[in-house]
Amino acid sequence: MAARRFGESRRTGPGSHLSGGLRHDLAHAHTAVLLGLVIATDLFACCADLLELDVAGDIADGAAGAGVVDRADRADALYAVAGVSQVVALVATVVVYLCWLWRVRVNAEVFDASRHRMKRGWTIGGWFCPVVNLWFPRRIVADSWDASAPWGTRSGHTPVNAWWTLWIVSLVAGRYAYTTSRNAETAAELRDAARVMLFSDGIDIAAAVLAMVVVVRLTRMQERKVFSGELPAPAFG
């Protein structure tokens, strides 16, 4: 079914662009599902962190024997599997999330082009350019949030700001955890590295939950604005 364009000249009434709305639901649903997958892999990683923390702590306290060695081997294997699963889930989520964000940005430009401080290309590019990727993506999302808010209302950025703050913290914590884990040699250092990694994975979970909140709320804001009959139907194709 061909998608209707956001720039159609005629106005549409509630429900007349139902197919477009459903395609939007699919786009944000896929993103939400993959964010849920990220949360699941992070929870799995937290279990691996706790196992690593437990066995490393026992070794640091002087425990020895075949049983401890077997536990250490299982912990290391689980640790590696958790790391791979996190990377796979993250890559898949990034691809789908950026597709969703691009559509949201295009829609938001039609709602109110004056709200956008960044060119459309930064919707994708802002995530990959060093330094500016610390604030450009947040600005893109915040501008789309403002443009998608009901007419005549002031839209706060609390969900966006909370998500972005935790995302930045998770980046810093993840980098520190990776470095700490890579440089750890003794059992005590491995125990400390596992603690840092556990904190990092916990922050990742919180950031993913808030990202899901932003995805769902921003999608619903746009759908309400379209279904109000005040705007032409969007192109979600």
Helices and strands as residue ranges (DSSP letters): H 18-60, H 66-111, G 113-115, H 122-125, G 132-134, H 136-148, H 158-183, H 187-225, I 226-230
